[in-house]
Amino acid sequence: MEKFTELTAIAAPMPNENIDTDQIIPARFLKTIQRTGLGKNAFAAQRYDDNGNENPDFVLNKEPYRHAEILITYDNLGCGSSREHAPWALLDFGIRCVIAPSFADIFFNNCFKNGILPIRLPREICDELMGDARQGSNSRLTVDLEKQIIIRPDGNVVPFEVDPFRRHMLLEGLDDIGQTLAHDAEISSFEHQASRAWVPSISMGTAK
């Protein structure tokens, strides 16, 4: 998993509540078990018309937001089904950070597991950041996970909180498997000692 330390990027404003996982990646694209290739179908119902042509009014089809790496929305982002394909699709599109007042719990957890930083901020702060985002490509946000701050284009700083363990995992680029493998030496040593300590009992029969 790619490390997340500091990100300076275009932010796309999406001022909607209850953006569910079916909107993020419609069910018809869930047949794959690959994490790549889903980005082109992220928000498919909004991005494309019935003939597969881009909807020019959808924010991610506009410049500069088609290159956004930060997404800002309103409450309850990622509600609906628990599909992990939703963060896969966002990440494959290029989104590394999502900002909202609240998230659905499973989606929130899946973001961390797939290298996306979800940040909870009050709605009024999200409104201010959306205002920054609407200024276009010359108005980028910097998300500094090490310092746990967002630096706005005018230099003002917005602090945010992240669970220390999840912060560590993102900073080091570790998913659940990577976290386990990071302790491979200790696991191997334990298994070696355990195998030496275990002595099988031998039942001795009595000869007749």
C-alpha positions as CSV (number, residue, x, y, z in Angstrom):
1,M,0.0,0.0,0.0
2,E,1.3,3.4,-0.9
3,K,2.4,5.6,2.1
4,F,0.4,8.6,2.9
5,T,2.5,11.4,4.5
6,E,1.6,14.7,2.8
7,L,-0.7,15.4,-0.1
8,T,-1.0,18.7,-2.0
9,A,-3.7,18.4,-4.6
10,I,-6.8,19.6,-6.3
11,A,-10.0,19.1,-4.2
12,A,-13.3,18.4,-5.8
13,P,-16.4,19.8,-4.1
14,M,-19.4,17.5,-4.0
15,P,-22.0,19.2,-1.8
16,N,-24.3,16.2,-1.3
17,E,-25.4,14.2,1.7
18,N,-25.8,10.4,1.8
19,I,-23.6,9.6,-1.1
20,D,-23.9,5.8,-0.9
21,T,-21.5,3.1,-2.2
22,D,-23.9,2.3,-5.1
23,Q,-23.4,5.8,-6.3
24,I,-19.6,5.6,-5.9
25,I,-19.5,2.3,-7.8
26,P,-22.7,0.8,-9.2
27,A,-23.5,-2.8,-8.5
28,R,-23.0,-3.9,-12.1
29,F,-19.3,-3.3,-11.8
30,L,-18.8,-5.5,-8.8
31,K,-18.0,-8.7,-10.6
32,T,-14.2,-8.1,-10.4
33,I,-12.1,-8.9,-7.4
34,Q,-9.3,-6.8,-8.8
35,R,-8.6,-3.5,-7.1
36,T,-7.6,-1.7,-10.3
37,G,-9.7,-0.7,-13.2
38,L,-12.7,0.5,-11.3
39,G,-11.8,4.2,-11.4
40,K,-13.3,4.7,-14.9
41,N,-16.7,3.6,-13.5
42,A,-16.6,5.6,-10.3
43,F,-19.8,7.6,-10.0
44,A,-20.8,6.1,-13.4
45,A,-24.5,7.1,-13.1
46,Q,-23.6,10.7,-12.7
47,R,-20.5,10.8,-14.9
48,Y,-22.1,9.3,-18.0
49,D,-25.3,9.4,-19.9
50,D,-27.1,6.3,-21.3
51,N,-24.9,6.3,-24.3
52,G,-21.7,6.3,-22.3
53,N,-20.9,10.0,-23.0
54,E,-19.6,12.2,-20.3
55,N,-22.0,14.4,-18.4
56,P,-20.4,17.9,-18.7
57,D,-22.2,19.1,-15.6
58,F,-20.8,16.5,-13.2
59,V,-17.9,17.9,-11.2
60,L,-15.4,15.1,-11.9
61,N,-15.9,15.6,-15.6
62,K,-14.8,19.3,-15.3
63,E,-11.4,20.8,-15.3
64,P,-9.5,20.8,-13.0
65,Y,-11.5,18.3,-10.9
66,R,-11.1,15.4,-13.2
67,H,-7.5,15.4,-11.7
68,A,-8.7,15.7,-8.1
69,E,-7.0,13.7,-5.4
70,I,-9.2,15.1,-2.6
71,L,-13.0,14.8,-2.4
72,I,-15.1,17.0,-0.1
73,T,-18.7,16.0,0.6
74,Y,-21.4,16.4,3.2
75,D,-22.7,13.9,5.9
76,N,-22.9,10.2,5.8
77,L,-20.4,9.5,2.9
78,G,-20.2,5.8,2.0
79,C,-23.6,4.7,3.4
80,G,-25.4,1.8,1.9
81,S,-23.9,-1.6,1.2
82,S,-20.6,-2.6,2.7
83,R,-18.8,-3.1,-0.7
84,E,-15.1,-2.6,-0.4
85,H,-15.2,-1.8,-4.2
86,A,-16.2,1.7,-3.3
87,P,-12.8,2.8,-1.9
88,W,-11.1,0.7,-4.6
89,A,-12.9,2.8,-7.2
90,L,-12.1,6.1,-5.5
91,L,-8.4,5.2,-5.2
92,D,-8.2,4.0,-8.8
93,F,-9.8,7.3,-9.9
94,G,-7.0,9.0,-8.0
95,I,-8.7,10.0,-4.7
96,R,-6.3,9.7,-1.7
97,C,-8.3,11.8,0.8
98,V,-12.0,12.2,1.5
99,I,-13.3,14.9,3.8
100,A,-16.9,15.0,5.2
101,P,-18.7,15.8,8.5
102,S,-19.5,12.1,8.9
103,F,-19.0,8.7,7.2
104,A,-20.7,5.3,7.3
105,D,-18.6,3.1,9.6
106,I,-17.7,0.3,7.2
107,F,-16.8,2.7,4.4
108,F,-14.7,4.7,6.9
109,N,-12.7,1.6,8.0
110,N,-12.3,0.4,4.4
111,C,-10.8,3.7,3.4
112,F,-8.0,3.2,5.9
113,K,-7.4,-0.4,4.8
114,N,-6.9,0.8,1.2
115,G,-4.7,3.8,1.6
116,I,-7.3,6.5,1.6
117,L,-7.4,9.0,4.5
118,P,-10.9,9.9,5.6
119,I,-11.1,13.1,7.6
120,R,-14.1,14.1,9.8
121,L,-14.6,17.9,10.0
122,P,-17.6,20.1,11.0
123,R,-19.9,21.0,8.2
124,E,-19.1,24.7,8.3
125,I,-15.4,23.8,7.8
126,C,-16.3,21.5,4.9
127,D,-18.2,24.5,3.4
128,E,-15.1,26.6,3.7
129,L,-12.9,24.0,2.1
130,M,-15.4,23.6,-0.7
131,G,-15.2,27.3,-1.3
132,D,-11.4,26.9,-1.6
133,A,-11.9,24.0,-4.0
134,R,-14.2,26.1,-6.3
135,Q,-11.4,28.5,-7.0
136,G,-9.9,25.9,-9.4
137,S,-6.5,24.5,-10.1
138,N,-4.6,27.4,-8.5
139,S,-6.3,26.7,-5.2
140,R,-4.9,23.5,-3.8
141,L,-5.2,22.0,-0.3
142,T,-2.3,20.4,1.5
143,V,-3.1,17.5,3.8
144,D,-0.3,16.8,6.2
145,L,-0.9,13.5,8.1
146,E,2.2,13.7,10.1
147,K,1.1,17.0,11.6
148,Q,-2.6,16.3,11.3
149,I,-3.4,19.5,9.6
150,I,-4.9,20.8,6.4
151,I,-3.3,23.9,4.9
152,R,-5.7,26.1,3.0
153,P,-4.7,28.1,-0.1
154,D,-4.6,31.3,2.1
155,G,-2.2,29.7,4.6
156,N,-4.8,29.1,7.3
157,V,-4.5,25.8,9.0
158,V,-7.3,23.3,9.9
159,P,-6.4,20.6,12.4
160,F,-7.9,17.2,12.3
161,E,-7.8,14.0,14.4
162,V,-6.9,10.5,13.4
163,D,-6.7,7.3,15.4
164,P,-3.0,6.9,16.2
165,F,-2.8,3.3,15.0
166,R,-4.5,4.1,11.7
167,R,-2.3,7.1,11.3
168,H,0.7,4.9,11.8
169,M,-0.6,2.4,9.2
170,L,-1.1,5.1,6.6
171,L,2.3,6.8,7.3
172,E,4.1,3.5,6.9
173,G,1.9,2.3,3.9
174,L,0.8,-0.9,5.8
175,D,-2.5,-2.8,5.2
176,D,-3.5,-5.6,7.5
177,I,-1.2,-8.1,5.8
178,G,1.7,-5.6,5.7
179,Q,1.3,-5.0,9.4
180,T,1.5,-8.8,10.1
181,L,4.5,-9.2,7.8
182,A,6.3,-6.3,9.6
183,H,6.5,-8.7,12.6
184,D,7.6,-11.7,10.5
185,A,10.9,-12.1,12.4
186,E,9.2,-12.1,15.8
187,I,6.5,-14.5,14.6
188,S,9.1,-16.9,13.1
189,S,11.2,-16.7,16.4
190,F,8.1,-17.5,18.5
191,E,7.1,-20.4,16.3
192,H,10.7,-21.8,16.4
193,Q,10.8,-21.6,20.2
194,A,7.4,-23.1,20.5
195,S,8.2,-26.0,18.3
196,R,11.4,-26.8,20.3
197,A,9.5,-26.5,23.6
198,W,6.9,-29.0,22.5
199,V,8.0,-32.6,23.1
200,P,5.4,-35.2,22.1
201,S,4.6,-37.8,24.7
202,I,5.3,-41.4,23.7
203,S,3.1,-44.1,25.0
204,M,5.1,-47.2,25.9
205,G,3.2,-50.4,25.7
206,T,4.0,-53.3,28.0
207,A,5.3,-56.3,26.3
208,K,3.6,-59.6,27.0
